[in-house]
């Protein structure tokens, strides 16, 4: 299957948008219920509402096309992560030292440039001490 056909089938429908909105509402409802029930003496009830709302929101999200697309993206990201070339410790230290030396040289250059421009400005304008 080519990428165009893959992309066309991955576009979520209106029902999936409704599922996404329902998932968000369930998660927010769990959070609101947590704070509503927090003032009651049964502390476990507020935590149950929070965990239940978030869990229901995640389940509804997971069964929607958005959730399937997210899971597919996660799986493809793991495959791409395995392809990454990770440098050795020696290469990392060498590159770090090159960057630090360059930063020091650039800092010194811009410091000297600033001093020369400040001196030139004082010389041409006649101001300063």
MDTraj code that builds the backbone (N, CA, C; nanometers):
import mdtraj as md
import numpy as np

residues = "UNK UNK UNK UNK UNK UNK UNK UNK UNK UNK UNK UNK UNK UNK UNK UNK UNK UNK UNK UNK UNK UNK UNK UNK UNK UNK UNK UNK UNK UNK UNK UNK UNK UNK UNK UNK UNK UNK UNK UNK UNK UNK UNK UNK UNK UNK UNK UNK UNK UNK UNK UNK UNK UNK UNK UNK UNK UNK UNK UNK UNK UNK UNK UNK UNK UNK UNK UNK UNK UNK UNK UNK UNK UNK UNK UNK UNK UNK UNK UNK UNK UNK UNK UNK UNK UNK UNK UNK UNK UNK UNK UNK UNK UNK UNK UNK UNK UNK UNK UNK UNK UNK UNK UNK UNK UNK UNK UNK UNK UNK UNK UNK UNK UNK UNK UNK UNK UNK UNK UNK UNK UNK UNK UNK UNK UNK UNK UNK UNK".split()
xyz = np.array([
    [0.0843, -0.1172, 0.0000],
    [0.0000, 0.0000, 0.0000],
    [0.0892, 0.1240, 0.0000],
    [0.0581, 0.2169, -0.0876],
    [0.1414, 0.3373, -0.0924],
    [0.0991, 0.4373, 0.0154],
    [0.1804, 0.5418, 0.0310],
    [0.1562, 0.6374, 0.1388],
    [0.0283, 0.7169, 0.1197],
    [-0.0083, 0.7457, -0.0057],
    [-0.1301, 0.8224, -0.0300],
    [-0.2527, 0.7450, 0.0141],
    [-0.2576, 0.6178, -0.0182],
    [-0.3718, 0.5358, 0.0229],
    [-0.3733, 0.5200, 0.1746],
    [-0.2571, 0.5102, 0.2334],
    [-0.2466, 0.4977, 0.3772],
    [-0.2983, 0.6247, 0.4456],
    [-0.2606, 0.7403, 0.3917],
    [-0.3041, 0.8672, 0.4493],
    [-0.4542, 0.8867, 0.4343],
    [-0.5106, 0.8464, 0.3222],
    [-0.6534, 0.8655, 0.2990],
    [-0.7354, 0.7826, 0.3972],
    [-0.6897, 0.6622, 0.4298],
    [-0.7650, 0.5773, 0.5210],
    [-0.7458, 0.6189, 0.6660],
    [-0.6462, 0.7024, 0.6929],
    [-0.6163, 0.7416, 0.8302],
    [-0.6932, 0.8659, 0.8740],
    [-0.7730, 0.9251, 0.7845],
    [-0.8467, 1.0454, 0.8187],
    [-0.9676, 1.0063, 0.9033],
    [-0.9772, 1.0565, 1.0264],
    [-1.0875, 1.0204, 1.1141],
    [-1.2206, 1.0770, 1.0657],
    [-1.3273, 1.0020, 1.0913],
    [-1.4621, 1.0429, 1.0514],
    [-1.5243, 1.1275, 1.1621],
    [-1.6473, 1.1716, 1.1384],
    [-1.7185, 1.2540, 1.2357],
    [-1.7434, 1.1771, 1.3644],
    [-1.7738, 1.0473, 1.3535],
    [-1.7978, 0.9662, 1.4726],
    [-1.6716, 0.9598, 1.5591],
    [-1.5558, 0.9556, 1.4951],
    [-1.4311, 0.9531, 1.5710],
    [-1.4069, 1.0864, 1.6407],
    [-1.4476, 1.1943, 1.5780],
    [-1.4361, 1.3249, 1.6426],
    [-1.5267, 1.3297, 1.7648],
    [-1.6467, 1.2727, 1.7526],
    [-1.7386, 1.2665, 1.8665],
    [-1.6784, 1.1805, 1.9780],
    [-1.6120, 1.0710, 1.9414],
    [-1.5469, 0.9872, 2.0418],
    [-1.4341, 1.0637, 2.1111],
    [-1.3612, 1.1420, 2.0343],
    [-1.2527, 1.2214, 2.0928],
    [-1.3085, 1.3237, 2.1907],
    [-1.4158, 1.3896, 2.1532],
    [-1.4789, 1.4875, 2.2428],
    [-1.5321, 1.4178, 2.3674],
    [-1.5912, 1.2991, 2.3507],
    [-1.6412, 1.2233, 2.4656],
    [-1.5260, 1.1834, 2.5579],
    [-1.4133, 1.1429, 2.5005],
    [-1.2974, 1.1055, 2.5823],
    [-1.2476, 1.2240, 2.6633],
    [-1.2410, 1.3399, 2.6000],
    [-1.1972, 1.4606, 2.6708],
    [-1.2947, 1.4964, 2.7809],
    [-1.4249, 1.4866, 2.7523],
    [-1.5270, 1.5181, 2.8530],
    [-1.5207, 1.4205, 2.9702],
    [-1.4985, 1.2928, 2.9429],
    [-1.4868, 1.1945, 3.0507],
    [-1.3658, 1.2237, 3.1391],
    [-1.2536, 1.2547, 3.0768],
    [-1.1334, 1.2858, 3.1542],
    [-1.1543, 1.4128, 3.2373],
    [-1.2089, 1.5156, 3.1763],
    [-1.2370, 1.6386, 3.2507],
    [-1.3411, 1.6154, 3.3588],
    [-1.4404, 1.5323, 3.3294],
    [-1.5421, 1.4984, 3.4300],
    [-1.4811, 1.4293, 3.5494],
    [-1.3847, 1.3415, 3.5262],
    [-1.3158, 1.2759, 3.6369],
    [-1.2395, 1.3747, 3.7219],
    [-1.1756, 1.4713, 3.6572],
    [-1.0997, 1.5731, 3.7306],
    [-1.1942, 1.6621, 3.8120],
    [-1.3052, 1.7032, 3.7504],
    [-1.4031, 1.7865, 3.8217],
    [-1.4630, 1.7087, 3.9381],
    [-1.4984, 1.5822, 3.9151],
    [-1.5555, 1.5000, 4.0225],
    [-1.4571, 1.4831, 4.1372],
    [-1.3288, 1.4745, 4.1054],
    [-1.2269, 1.4638, 4.2109],
    [-1.2359, 1.5835, 4.3044],
    [-1.2465, 1.7030, 4.2501],
    [-1.2518, 1.8217, 4.3341],
    [-1.3871, 1.8389, 4.4016],
    [-1.4933, 1.7921, 4.3383],
    [-1.6255, 1.7997, 4.4009],
    [-1.6317, 1.7065, 4.5211],
    [-1.5825, 1.5827, 4.5059],
    [-1.5880, 1.4838, 4.6136],
    [-1.4752, 1.4992, 4.7149],
    [-1.3807, 1.5868, 4.6893],
    [-1.2664, 1.6032, 4.7796],
    [-1.3103, 1.6566, 4.9156],
    [-1.4154, 1.7344, 4.9193],
    [-1.4614, 1.7922, 5.0456],
    [-1.5388, 1.6913, 5.1302],
    [-1.5746, 1.5777, 5.0746],
    [-1.6486, 1.4754, 5.1501],
    [-1.5530, 1.3968, 5.2385],
    [-1.6058, 1.3359, 5.3430],
    [-1.5180, 1.2598, 5.4332],
    [-1.4600, 1.1323, 5.3700],
    [-1.5258, 1.0792, 5.2695],
    [-1.4746, 0.9592, 5.2031],
    [-1.3717, 1.0022, 5.0980],
    [-1.2450, 0.9993, 5.1334],
    [-1.1395, 1.0443, 5.0422],
    [-1.1245, 0.9498, 4.9239],
    [-1.1538, 0.8237, 4.9421],
    [-1.1376, 0.7256, 4.8345],
    [-1.2335, 0.7540, 4.7202],
    [-1.3490, 0.8167, 4.7514],
    [-1.4476, 0.8442, 4.6474],
    [-1.3945, 0.9449, 4.5454],
    [-1.3210, 1.0450, 4.5934],
    [-1.2670, 1.1449, 4.5001],
    [-1.1602, 1.0813, 4.4103],
    [-1.0766, 0.9940, 4.4698],
    [-0.9742, 0.9264, 4.3897],
    [-1.0368, 0.8281, 4.2916],
    [-1.1430, 0.7623, 4.3321],
    [-1.2127, 0.6696, 4.2426],
    [-1.2723, 0.7443, 4.1234],
    [-1.3296, 0.8616, 4.1506],
    [-1.3866, 0.9425, 4.0421],
    [-1.2775, 0.9879, 3.9460],
    [-1.1630, 1.0301, 3.9987],
    [-1.0531, 1.0764, 3.9143],
    [-1.0001, 0.9629, 3.8272],
    [-0.9661, 0.8521, 3.8902],
    [-0.9091, 0.7395, 3.8161],
    [-1.0118, 0.6835, 3.7175],
    [-1.1370, 0.6733, 3.7611],
    [-1.2417, 0.6215, 3.6721],
    [-1.2637, 0.7103, 3.5504],
    [-1.2705, 0.8407, 3.5719],
    [-1.2903, 0.9326, 3.4600],
    [-1.1742, 0.9303, 3.3624],
    [-1.0523, 0.9318, 3.4171],
    [-0.9349, 0.9280, 3.3297],
    [-0.9262, 0.7954, 3.2549],
    [-0.9552, 0.6855, 3.3239],
    [-0.9494, 0.5540, 3.2608],
    [-1.0539, 0.5407, 3.1507],
    [-1.1759, 0.5853, 3.1781],
    [-1.2795, 0.5809, 3.0745],
    [-1.2422, 0.6696, 2.9550],
    [-1.1854, 0.7865, 2.9834],
    [-1.1420, 0.8745, 2.8757],
    [-1.0348, 0.8100, 2.7891],
    [-0.9404, 0.7414, 2.8525],
    [-0.8338, 0.6739, 2.7774],
    [-0.8909, 0.5600, 2.6943],
    [-0.9838, 0.4843, 2.7503],
    [-1.0438, 0.3721, 2.6760],
    [-1.1207, 0.4229, 2.5552],
    [-1.2015, 0.5262, 2.5732],
    [-1.2782, 0.5812, 2.4599],
    [-1.1834, 0.6373, 2.3546],
    [-1.0771, 0.7047, 2.3978],
    [-0.9780, 0.7563, 2.3032],
    [-0.9104, 0.6417, 2.2277],
    [-0.8787, 0.5336, 2.2990],
    [-0.8063, 0.4220, 2.2369],
    [-0.8883, 0.3516, 2.1297],
    [-1.0186, 0.3477, 2.1443],
    [-1.0995, 0.2772, 2.0439],
    [-1.1374, 0.3675, 1.9262],
    [-1.1060, 0.4959, 1.9344],
    [-1.1345, 0.5858, 1.8223],
    [-1.0232, 0.5775, 1.7181],
    [-1.0485, 0.6321, 1.6017],
    [-0.9463, 0.6352, 1.4965],
    [-0.8276, 0.7200, 1.5406],
    [-0.8536, 0.8257, 1.6170],
    [-0.7440, 0.9078, 1.6696],
    [-0.6524, 0.8240, 1.7570],
    [-0.7101, 0.7399, 1.8416],
    [-0.6306, 0.6542, 1.9275],
    [-0.5513, 0.5522, 1.8488],
    [-0.6139, 0.4931, 1.7456],
    [-0.5415, 0.3972, 1.6617],
    [-0.4289, 0.4666, 1.5858],
    [-0.4542, 0.5868, 1.5367],
    [-0.3486, 0.6627, 1.4684],
    [-0.2348, 0.6947, 1.5639],
    [-0.2689, 0.7318, 1.6877],
    [-0.1659, 0.7615, 1.7868],
    [-0.0823, 0.6369, 1.8163],
    [-0.1479, 0.5222, 1.8324],
    [-0.0754, 0.3990, 1.8601],
    [0.0147, 0.3608, 1.7425],
    [-0.0348, 0.3785, 1.6200],
    [0.0457, 0.3490, 1.5019],
    [0.1676, 0.4416, 1.4956],
    [0.1470, 0.5686, 1.5265],
    [0.2581, 0.6639, 1.5311],
    [0.3606, 0.6215, 1.6349],
    [0.3140, 0.5776, 1.7515],
    [0.4042, 0.5322, 1.8576],
    [0.4862, 0.4126, 1.8112],
    [0.4220, 0.3167, 1.7460],
    [0.4940, 0.1980, 1.6982],
    [0.5960, 0.2345, 1.5905],
    [0.5573, 0.3220, 1.4981],
    [0.6501, 0.3638, 1.3933],
    [0.7660, 0.4457, 1.4510],
    [0.7393, 0.5220, 1.5555],
    [0.8458, 0.5987, 1.6208],
    [0.9482, 0.5062, 1.6843],
    [0.9022, 0.3972, 1.7442],
    [0.9947, 0.3013, 1.8039],
    [1.0834, 0.2380, 1.6969],
    [1.0238, 0.2096, 1.5795],
    [1.1022, 0.1518, 1.4699],
    [1.2083, 0.2516, 1.4247],
    [1.1707, 0.3775, 1.4104],
    [1.2662, 0.4798, 1.3680],
    [1.3739, 0.5029, 1.4732],
    [1.3364, 0.4929, 1.6004],
    [1.4333, 0.5126, 1.7072],
    [1.5420, 0.4060, 1.7034],
    [1.5067, 0.2859, 1.6612],
    [1.6072, 0.1795, 1.6502],
    [1.7068, 0.2068, 1.5383],
    [1.6697, 0.2920, 1.4430],
    [1.7574, 0.3226, 1.3302],
    [1.8574, 0.4336, 1.3617],
    [1.8386, 0.5011, 1.4738],
    [1.9235, 0.6143, 1.5088],
    [2.0641, 0.5655, 1.5405],
    [2.1631, 0.6379, 1.4884],
    [2.3027, 0.6078, 1.5190],
    [2.3408, 0.6855, 1.6436],
    [2.3767, 0.6125, 1.7481],
    [2.4167, 0.6767, 1.8716],
    [2.5691, 0.6803, 1.8768],
    [2.6283, 0.7982, 1.8965],
    [2.7748, 0.8074, 1.8990],
    [2.8316, 0.7415, 2.0245],
    [2.9584, 0.7041, 2.0141],
    [3.0267, 0.6445, 2.1293],
    [3.0589, 0.7544, 2.2306],
    [3.1041, 0.7124, 2.3471],
    [3.1385, 0.8100, 2.4510],
    [3.2553, 0.8976, 2.4064],
    [3.3511, 0.8387, 2.3374],
    [3.4665, 0.9155, 2.2913],
    [3.4232, 1.0218, 2.1896],
    [3.3367, 0.9839, 2.0952],
    [3.2875, 1.0806, 1.9958],
    [3.2074, 1.1913, 2.0633],
    [3.1288, 1.1550, 2.1624],
    [3.0484, 1.2544, 2.2332],
    [3.1370, 1.3535, 2.3078],
    [3.2385, 1.3030, 2.3757],
    [3.3302, 1.3912, 2.4493],
    [3.4088, 1.4809, 2.3545],
    [3.4542, 1.4262, 2.2419],
    [3.5289, 1.5060, 2.1441],
    [3.4414, 1.6177, 2.0890],
    [3.3205, 1.5850, 2.0514],
    [3.2291, 1.6854, 1.9969],
    [3.1975, 1.7913, 2.1025],
    [3.1776, 1.7499, 2.2254],
    [3.1499, 1.8443, 2.3338],
    [3.2664, 1.9396, 2.3539],
    [3.3871, 1.8881, 2.3514],
    [3.5050, 1.9737, 2.3690],
    [3.5189, 2.0729, 2.2534],
    [3.4922, 2.0286, 2.1308],
    [3.4994, 2.1189, 2.0155],
    [3.3988, 2.2320, 2.0318],
    [3.2783, 2.1981, 2.0753],
    [3.1748, 2.2999, 2.0945],
    [3.2159, 2.3979, 2.2042],
    [3.2656, 2.3462, 2.3155],
    [3.3073, 2.4345, 2.4252],
    [3.4214, 2.5274, 2.3831],
    [3.5198, 2.4762, 2.3110],
    [3.6299, 2.5603, 2.2633],
    [3.5756, 2.6683, 2.1694],
    [3.4871, 2.6303, 2.0804],
    [3.4292, 2.7281, 1.9886],
    [3.3523, 2.8357, 2.0653],
    [3.2789, 2.7973, 2.1686],
    [3.2040, 2.8943, 2.2487],
    [3.3006, 2.9918, 2.3171],
    [3.4092, 2.9410, 2.3701],
    [3.5075, 3.0288, 2.4356],
    [3.5699, 3.1244, 2.3342],
    [3.6086, 3.0737, 2.2174],
    [3.6691, 3.1588, 2.1138],
    [3.5687, 3.2633, 2.0656],
    [3.4464, 3.2220, 2.0418],
    [3.3446, 3.3170, 1.9953],
    [3.3156, 3.4213, 2.1025],
    [3.3096, 3.3788, 2.2296],
    [3.2855, 3.4737, 2.3385],
    [3.3968, 3.5768, 2.3464],
    [3.5211, 3.5318, 2.3364],
    [3.6344, 3.6250, 2.3407],
    [3.6298, 3.7215, 2.2228],
    [3.5970, 3.6703, 2.1051],
    [3.5888, 3.7556, 1.9860],
    [3.4828, 3.8640, 2.0044],
    [3.3631, 3.8249, 2.0492],
    [3.2566, 3.9238, 2.0637],
    [3.2843, 4.0192, 2.1786],
    [3.3544, 3.9749, 2.2839],
    [3.3929, 4.0632, 2.3927],
    [3.4906, 4.1691, 2.3416],
    [3.5911, 4.1260, 2.2647],
    [3.6870, 4.2218, 2.2088],
    [3.6198, 4.3158, 2.1091],
    [3.5315, 4.2637, 2.0271],
    [3.4582, 4.3479, 1.9319],
    [3.3756, 4.4524, 2.0061],
    [3.3115, 4.4116, 2.1141],
    [3.2329, 4.5051, 2.1939],
    [3.3214, 4.6138, 2.2538],
    [3.4380, 4.5764, 2.3047],
    [3.5309, 4.6752, 2.3598],
    [3.5758, 4.7744, 2.2533],
    [3.6104, 4.7234, 2.1337],
    [3.6552, 4.8121, 2.0257],
    [3.5429, 4.9054, 1.9802],
    [3.4212, 4.8537, 1.9690],
    [3.3100, 4.9394, 1.9279],
    [3.2770, 5.0430, 2.0357],
    [3.2862, 5.0036, 2.1619],
    [3.2627, 5.1004, 2.2697],
    [3.3692, 5.2101, 2.2663],
    [3.4951, 5.1711, 2.2462],
    [3.6032, 5.2691, 2.2367],
    [3.5822, 5.3619, 2.1172],
    [3.5456, 5.3041, 2.0020],
    [3.5227, 5.3862, 1.8818],
    [3.4061, 5.4815, 1.9030],
    [3.3024, 5.4355, 1.9685],
    [3.1869, 5.5218, 1.9942],
    [3.2256, 5.6371, 2.0853],
    [3.3023, 5.6083, 2.1897],
    [3.3478, 5.7143, 2.2807],
    [3.4404, 5.8112, 2.2089],
    [3.5253, 5.7605, 2.1211],
    [3.6196, 5.8457, 2.0492],
    [3.5470, 5.9394, 1.9534],
    [3.4518, 5.8859, 1.8785],
    [3.3828, 5.9704, 1.7779],
    [3.2791, 6.0616, 1.8379],
    [3.2169, 6.0219, 1.9474],
    [3.1132, 6.1094, 2.0064],
    [3.1676, 6.1995, 2.1144],
    [3.2875, 6.1680, 2.1657],
    [3.3478, 6.2533, 2.2676],
    [3.2853, 6.2357, 2.4039],
    [3.2006, 6.1361, 2.4196],
    [3.1380, 6.1149, 2.5504],
    [3.2119, 6.0037, 2.6238],
    [3.1824, 5.9896, 2.7481],
    [3.2451, 5.8845, 2.8281],
    [3.3472, 5.9434, 2.9220],
    [3.4125, 5.8595, 2.9983],
    [3.5068, 5.9091, 3.0982],
    [3.6482, 5.9072, 3.0510],
])
top = md.Topology()
chain = top.add_chain()
for i, resn in enumerate(residues, 1):
    res = top.add_residue(resn, chain, resSeq=i)
    for name in ("N", "CA", "C"):
        top.add_atom(name, md.element.get_by_symbol(name[0]), res)
traj = md.Trajectory(xyz[None], top)
